[in-house]
Amino acid sequence: MELRRTAQLLALTFLAMSPALPSGATEASGTEMQKPPDYERAVRAEFEAVKAENTGEAYERFIRRHPGHPLAAEARKAILRLRGR
């Protein structure tokens, strides 16, 4: 149940940060995800949710979504910690 709540909070965060489409504009084709206005804040919020979940799967998902972000290094360390290394 906690995972569902975390996912809902993340979805609401992204929705709240997404700008409305201008008149006559169309949505993206789905080939590329648009960054929210405050990308860094959104990534940090996502990482906090991942830390609350504290599973290897959650950290791996974060790394796949944000491989070049500095928090990916923290996620990798957390995976090693969870594996007992």
N, CA, C and O atoms as a GROMACS GRO file, in nm:
protein
  340
    1MET      N    1   0.082  -0.120   0.000
    1MET     CA    2   0.000   0.000   0.000
    1MET      C    3   0.087   0.127   0.000
    1MET      O    4   0.053   0.227  -0.063
    2GLU      N    5   0.200   0.120   0.072
    2GLU     CA    6   0.290   0.236   0.079
    2GLU      C    7   0.348   0.268  -0.059
    2GLU      O    8   0.362   0.384  -0.095
    3LEU      N    9   0.380   0.165  -0.136
    3LEU     CA   10   0.432   0.186  -0.271
    3LEU      C   11   0.329   0.257  -0.358
    3LEU      O   12   0.364   0.347  -0.434
    4ARG      N   13   0.204   0.218  -0.346
    4ARG     CA   14   0.097   0.282  -0.424
    4ARG      C   15   0.086   0.430  -0.386
    4ARG      O   16   0.071   0.516  -0.473
    5ARG      N   17   0.093   0.459  -0.258
    5ARG     CA   18   0.084   0.598  -0.211
    5ARG      C   19   0.202   0.679  -0.264
    5ARG      O   20   0.184   0.794  -0.307
    6THR      N   21   0.321   0.621  -0.262
    6THR     CA   22   0.439   0.690  -0.314
    6THR      C   23   0.423   0.719  -0.463
    6THR      O   24   0.453   0.829  -0.508
    7ALA      N   25   0.375   0.621  -0.537
    7ALA     CA   26   0.355   0.640  -0.681
    7ALA      C   27   0.252   0.748  -0.708
    7ALA      O   28   0.269   0.829  -0.799
    8GLN      N   29   0.146   0.751  -0.628
    8GLN     CA   30   0.044   0.854  -0.646
    8GLN      C   31   0.101   0.992  -0.617
    8GLN      O   32   0.072   1.088  -0.689
    9LEU      N   33   0.181   1.003  -0.512
    9LEU     CA   34   0.241   1.133  -0.479
    9LEU      C   35   0.335   1.180  -0.589
    9LEU      O   36   0.337   1.298  -0.623
   10LEU      N   37   0.413   1.087  -0.645
   10LEU     CA   38   0.501   1.125  -0.755
   10LEU      C   39   0.422   1.172  -0.876
   10LEU      O   40   0.457   1.272  -0.938
   11ALA      N   41   0.315   1.101  -0.907
   11ALA     CA   42   0.232   1.140  -1.022
   11ALA      C   43   0.173   1.277  -1.000
   11ALA      O   44   0.172   1.360  -1.091
   12LEU      N   45   0.124   1.303  -0.881
   12LEU     CA   46   0.066   1.434  -0.852
   12LEU      C   47   0.172   1.544  -0.858
   12LEU      O   48   0.143   1.655  -0.903
   13THR      N   49   0.292   1.514  -0.812
   13THR     CA   50   0.401   1.612  -0.818
   13THR      C   51   0.430   1.651  -0.962
   13THR      O   52   0.443   1.769  -0.995
   14PHE      N   53   0.441   1.550  -1.049
   14PHE     CA   54   0.469   1.578  -1.190
   14PHE      C   55   0.354   1.654  -1.255
   14PHE      O   56   0.376   1.745  -1.334
   15LEU      N   57   0.231   1.616  -1.223
   15LEU     CA   58   0.116   1.686  -1.281
   15LEU      C   59   0.110   1.831  -1.237
   15LEU      O   60   0.082   1.921  -1.316
   16ALA      N   61   0.137   1.854  -1.109
   16ALA     CA   62   0.132   1.990  -1.057
   16ALA      C   63   0.240   2.078  -1.118
   16ALA      O   64   0.222   2.200  -1.129
   17MET      N   65   0.350   2.018  -1.158
   17MET     CA   66   0.462   2.096  -1.212
   17MET      C   67   0.455   2.110  -1.363
   17MET      O   68   0.532   2.187  -1.421
   18SER      N   69   0.365   2.039  -1.428
   18SER     CA   70   0.356   2.044  -1.574
   18SER      C   71   0.280   2.169  -1.619
   18SER      O   72   0.173   2.199  -1.566
   19PRO      N   73   0.336   2.241  -1.714
   19PRO     CA   74   0.266   2.358  -1.764
   19PRO      C   75   0.146   2.318  -1.850
   19PRO      O   76   0.147   2.212  -1.914
   20ALA      N   77   0.046   2.401  -1.852
   20ALA     CA   78  -0.070   2.375  -1.938
   20ALA      C   79  -0.027   2.398  -2.083
   20ALA      O   80   0.060   2.480  -2.112
   21LEU      N   81  -0.090   2.324  -2.172
   21LEU     CA   82  -0.058   2.342  -2.314
   21LEU      C   83  -0.118   2.472  -2.364
   21LEU      O   84  -0.232   2.504  -2.330
   22PRO      N   85  -0.044   2.548  -2.444
   22PRO     CA   86  -0.098   2.671  -2.501
   22PRO      C   87  -0.215   2.638  -2.594
   22PRO      O   88  -0.229   2.525  -2.642
   23SER      N   89  -0.298   2.738  -2.618
   23SER     CA   90  -0.413   2.719  -2.706
   23SER      C   91  -0.368   2.671  -2.843
   23SER      O   92  -0.280   2.731  -2.905
   24GLY      N   93  -0.429   2.563  -2.891
   24GLY     CA   94  -0.396   2.509  -3.022
   24GLY      C   95  -0.278   2.412  -3.021
   24GLY      O   96  -0.249   2.352  -3.124
   25ALA      N   97  -0.211   2.396  -2.907
   25ALA     CA   98  -0.096   2.306  -2.901
   25ALA      C   99  -0.145   2.162  -2.886
   25ALA      O  100  -0.256   2.136  -2.840
   26THR      N  101  -0.060   2.072  -2.927
   26THR     CA  102  -0.093   1.930  -2.912
   26THR      C  103   0.006   1.867  -2.817
   26THR      O  104   0.114   1.920  -2.793
   27GLU      N  105  -0.033   1.753  -2.763
   27GLU     CA  106   0.056   1.683  -2.671
   27GLU      C  107   0.172   1.620  -2.748
   27GLU      O  108   0.164   1.599  -2.869
   28ALA      N  109   0.279   1.592  -2.677
   28ALA     CA  110   0.396   1.528  -2.738
   28ALA      C  111   0.358   1.392  -2.793
   28ALA      O  112   0.261   1.331  -2.748
   29SER      N  113   0.432   1.347  -2.889
   29SER     CA  114   0.402   1.221  -2.956
   29SER      C  115   0.428   1.100  -2.869
   29SER      O  116   0.390   0.988  -2.906
   30GLY      N  117   0.491   1.118  -2.755
   30GLY     CA  118   0.519   1.007  -2.667
   30GLY      C  119   0.657   0.948  -2.689
   30GLY      O  120   0.695   0.854  -2.619
   31THR      N  121   0.731   1.000  -2.784
   31THR     CA  122   0.863   0.946  -2.810
   31THR      C  123   0.966   0.998  -2.710
   31THR      O  124   1.068   0.933  -2.686
   32GLU      N  125   0.940   1.113  -2.653
   32GLU     CA  126   1.034   1.171  -2.558
   32GLU      C  127   0.958   1.236  -2.444
   32GLU      O  128   0.865   1.312  -2.467
   33MET      N  129   0.998   1.206  -2.323
   33MET     CA  130   0.932   1.262  -2.205
   33MET      C  131   0.982   1.404  -2.184
   33MET      O  132   1.103   1.428  -2.181
   34GLN      N  133   0.891   1.498  -2.168
   34GLN     CA  134   0.931   1.636  -2.145
   34GLN      C  135   0.971   1.654  -1.999
   34GLN      O  136   0.911   1.595  -1.910
   35LYS      N  137   1.073   1.736  -1.977
   35LYS     CA  138   1.116   1.764  -1.841
   35LYS      C  139   1.020   1.864  -1.778
   35LYS      O  140   0.976   1.958  -1.845
   36PRO      N  141   0.986   1.845  -1.650
   36PRO     CA  142   0.900   1.942  -1.582
   36PRO      C  143   0.976   2.073  -1.563
   36PRO      O  144   1.098   2.076  -1.578
   37PRO      N  145   0.906   2.181  -1.531
   37PRO     CA  146   0.971   2.312  -1.517
   37PRO      C  147   1.088   2.310  -1.418
   37PRO      O  148   1.191   2.372  -1.444
   38ASP      N  149   1.074   2.242  -1.307
   38ASP     CA  150   1.183   2.232  -1.210
   38ASP      C  151   1.228   2.087  -1.204
   38ASP      O  152   1.195   2.015  -1.110
   39TYR      N  153   1.302   2.047  -1.303
   39TYR     CA  154   1.346   1.909  -1.318
   39TYR      C  155   1.422   1.860  -1.195
   39TYR      O  156   1.397   1.749  -1.146
   40GLU      N  157   1.513   1.940  -1.145
   40GLU     CA  158   1.595   1.900  -1.030
   40GLU      C  159   1.509   1.870  -0.908
   40GLU      O  160   1.531   1.770  -0.839
   41ARG      N  161   1.412   1.954  -0.882
   41ARG     CA  162   1.324   1.932  -0.768
   41ARG      C  163   1.243   1.804  -0.786
   41ARG      O  164   1.222   1.729  -0.690
   42ALA      N  165   1.198   1.778  -0.906
   42ALA     CA  166   1.120   1.658  -0.933
   42ALA      C  167   1.206   1.532  -0.915
   42ALA      O  168   1.160   1.433  -0.858
   43VAL      N  169   1.331   1.535  -0.962
   43VAL     CA  170   1.420   1.421  -0.948
   43VAL      C  171   1.450   1.396  -0.801
   43VAL      O  172   1.452   1.281  -0.755
   44ARG      N  173   1.474   1.503  -0.726
   44ARG     CA  174   1.502   1.487  -0.583
   44ARG      C  175   1.380   1.432  -0.509
   44ARG      O  176   1.394   1.350  -0.418
   45ALA      N  177   1.261   1.476  -0.547
   45ALA     CA  178   1.139   1.423  -0.486
   45ALA      C  179   1.123   1.274  -0.518
   45ALA      O  180   1.084   1.195  -0.432
   46GLU      N  181   1.154   1.238  -0.641
   46GLU     CA  182   1.147   1.098  -0.680
   46GLU      C  183   1.248   1.016  -0.599
   46GLU      O  184   1.216   0.905  -0.555
   47PHE      N  185   1.369   1.069  -0.580
   47PHE     CA  186   1.470   0.997  -0.504
   47PHE      C  187   1.428   0.979  -0.358
   47PHE      O  188   1.453   0.874  -0.299
   48GLU      N  189   1.365   1.080  -0.301
   48GLU     CA  190   1.316   1.068  -0.163
   48GLU      C  191   1.213   0.956  -0.152
   48GLU      O  192   1.212   0.882  -0.054
   49ALA      N  193   1.126   0.944  -0.252
   49ALA     CA  194   1.027   0.836  -0.253
   49ALA      C  195   1.096   0.700  -0.266
   49ALA      O  196   1.055   0.603  -0.203
   50VAL      N  197   1.201   0.694  -0.348
   50VAL     CA  198   1.278   0.571  -0.365
   50VAL      C  199   1.345   0.533  -0.233
   50VAL      O  200   1.345   0.417  -0.194
   51LYS      N  201   1.402   0.632  -0.164
   51LYS     CA  202   1.466   0.605  -0.035
   51LYS      C  203   1.364   0.554   0.066
   51LYS      O  204   1.395   0.465   0.145
   52ALA      N  205   1.244   0.608   0.063
   52ALA     CA  206   1.139   0.562   0.155
   52ALA      C  207   1.101   0.418   0.125
   52ALA      O  208   1.072   0.341   0.217
   53GLU      N  209   1.101   0.380  -0.003
   53GLU     CA  210   1.071   0.242  -0.043
   53GLU      C  211   1.186   0.150  -0.003
   53GLU      O  212   1.164   0.038   0.044
   54ASN      N  213   1.310   0.198  -0.022
   54ASN     CA  214   1.432   0.130   0.021
   54ASN      C  215   1.442  -0.014  -0.026
   54ASN      O  216   1.467  -0.105   0.053
   55THR      N  217   1.423  -0.034  -0.157
   55THR     CA  218   1.443  -0.167  -0.216
   55THR      C  219   1.541  -0.154  -0.332
   55THR      O  220   1.555  -0.048  -0.392
   56GLY      N  221   1.607  -0.264  -0.361
   56GLY     CA  222   1.699  -0.266  -0.474
   56GLY      C  223   1.628  -0.233  -0.604
   56GLY      O  224   1.683  -0.163  -0.689
   57GLU      N  225   1.506  -0.284  -0.619
   57GLU     CA  226   1.429  -0.260  -0.742
   57GLU      C  227   1.401  -0.111  -0.760
   57GLU      O  228   1.410  -0.058  -0.870
   58ALA      N  229   1.366  -0.043  -0.650
   58ALA     CA  230   1.335   0.100  -0.659
   58ALA      C  231   1.460   0.179  -0.698
   58ALA      O  232   1.454   0.269  -0.782
   59TYR      N  233   1.574   0.145  -0.635
   59TYR     CA  234   1.698   0.216  -0.668
   59TYR      C  235   1.740   0.188  -0.813
   59TYR      O  236   1.785   0.279  -0.883
   60GLU      N  237   1.725   0.064  -0.858
   60GLU     CA  238   1.759   0.030  -0.996
   60GLU      C  239   1.670   0.106  -1.094
   60GLU      O  240   1.717   0.153  -1.198
   61ARG      N  241   1.542   0.118  -1.064
   61ARG     CA  242   1.450   0.193  -1.148
   61ARG      C  243   1.494   0.340  -1.157
   61ARG      O  244   1.491   0.399  -1.264
   62PHE      N  245   1.534   0.397  -1.043
   62PHE     CA  246   1.580   0.536  -1.041
   62PHE      C  247   1.703   0.552  -1.131
   62PHE      O  248   1.713   0.647  -1.208
   63ILE      N  249   1.796   0.457  -1.120
   63ILE     CA  250   1.918   0.465  -1.201
   63ILE      C  251   1.885   0.455  -1.350
   63ILE      O  252   1.945   0.527  -1.430
   64ARG      N  253   1.792   0.368  -1.386
   64ARG     CA  254   1.752   0.357  -1.528
   64ARG      C  255   1.690   0.488  -1.577
   64ARG      O  256   1.714   0.530  -1.690
   65ARG      N  257   1.610   0.552  -1.492
   65ARG     CA  258   1.543   0.676  -1.532
   65ARG      C  259   1.638   0.796  -1.535
   65ARG      O  260   1.620   0.888  -1.616
   66HIS      N  261   1.738   0.795  -1.448
   66HIS     CA  262   1.828   0.912  -1.435
   66HIS      C  263   1.974   0.867  -1.425
   66HIS      O  264   2.039   0.894  -1.324
   67PRO      N  265   2.026   0.799  -1.526
   67PRO     CA  266   2.160   0.741  -1.516
   67PRO      C  267   2.272   0.843  -1.497
   67PRO      O  268   2.372   0.812  -1.432
   68GLY      N  269   2.258   0.962  -1.550
   68GLY     CA  270   2.364   1.061  -1.540
   68GLY      C  271   2.349   1.157  -1.424
   68GLY      O  272   2.434   1.244  -1.405
   69HIS      N  273   2.244   1.144  -1.348
   69HIS     CA  274   2.220   1.236  -1.236
   69HIS      C  275   2.311   1.200  -1.118
   69HIS      O  276   2.336   1.082  -1.094
   70PRO      N  277   2.360   1.300  -1.044
   70PRO     CA  278   2.447   1.271  -0.929
   70PRO      C  279   2.381   1.179  -0.825
   70PRO      O  280   2.451   1.104  -0.757
   71LEU      N  281   2.250   1.183  -0.812
   71LEU     CA  282   2.184   1.095  -0.716
   71LEU      C  283   2.188   0.949  -0.758
   71LEU      O  284   2.164   0.860  -0.676
   72ALA      N  285   2.218   0.922  -0.885
   72ALA     CA  286   2.232   0.783  -0.929
   72ALA      C  287   2.349   0.716  -0.856
   72ALA      O  288   2.343   0.596  -0.829
   73ALA      N  289   2.453   0.791  -0.826
   73ALA     CA  290   2.567   0.736  -0.751
   73ALA      C  291   2.522   0.696  -0.610
   73ALA      O  292   2.563   0.592  -0.559
   74GLU      N  293   2.438   0.778  -0.549
   74GLU     CA  294   2.384   0.744  -0.416
   74GLU      C  295   2.296   0.619  -0.426
   74GLU      O  296   2.298   0.535  -0.336
   75ALA      N  297   2.221   0.608  -0.534
   75ALA     CA  298   2.136   0.491  -0.553
   75ALA      C  299   2.222   0.365  -0.566
   75ALA      O  300   2.187   0.260  -0.512
   76ARG      N  301   2.334   0.376  -0.638
   76ARG     CA  302   2.424   0.261  -0.654
   76ARG      C  303   2.482   0.219  -0.519
   76ARG      O  304   2.491   0.100  -0.490
   77LYS      N  305   2.520   0.317  -0.436
   77LYS     CA  306   2.573   0.288  -0.303
   77LYS      C  307   2.466   0.220  -0.217
   77LYS      O  308   2.495   0.127  -0.142
   78ALA      N  309   2.343   0.266  -0.229
   78ALA     CA  310   2.234   0.207  -0.151
   78ALA      C  311   2.210   0.062  -0.191
   78ALA      O  312   2.182  -0.023  -0.106
   79ILE      N  313   2.222   0.033  -0.321
   79ILE     CA  314   2.207  -0.106  -0.368
   79ILE      C  315   2.315  -0.194  -0.305
   79ILE      O  316   2.286  -0.304  -0.258
   80LEU      N  317   2.438  -0.146  -0.305
   80LEU     CA  318   2.548  -0.222  -0.244
   80LEU      C  319   2.523  -0.244  -0.094
   80LEU      O  320   2.549  -0.351  -0.041
   81ARG      N  321   2.473  -0.140  -0.028
   81ARG     CA  322   2.443  -0.149   0.115
   81ARG      C  323   2.335  -0.254   0.139
   81ARG      O  324   2.346  -0.336   0.231
   82LEU      N  325   2.231  -0.252   0.057
   82LEU     CA  326   2.124  -0.350   0.072
   82LEU      C  327   2.172  -0.492   0.046
   82LEU      O  328   2.120  -0.587   0.105
   83ARG      N  329   2.270  -0.508  -0.040
   83ARG     CA  330   2.326  -0.640  -0.070
   83ARG      C  331   2.428  -0.684   0.034
   83ARG      O  332   2.480  -0.795   0.029
   84GLY      N  333   2.458  -0.594   0.129
   84GLY     CA  334   2.550  -0.628   0.237
   84GLY      C  335   2.697  -0.618   0.201
   84GLY      O  336   2.779  -0.689   0.259
   85ARG      N  337   2.730  -0.532   0.108
   85ARG     CA  338   2.871  -0.516   0.068
   85ARG      C  339   2.930  -0.391   0.125
   85ARG      O  340   3.047  -0.362   0.101
   0.00000   0.00000   0.00000
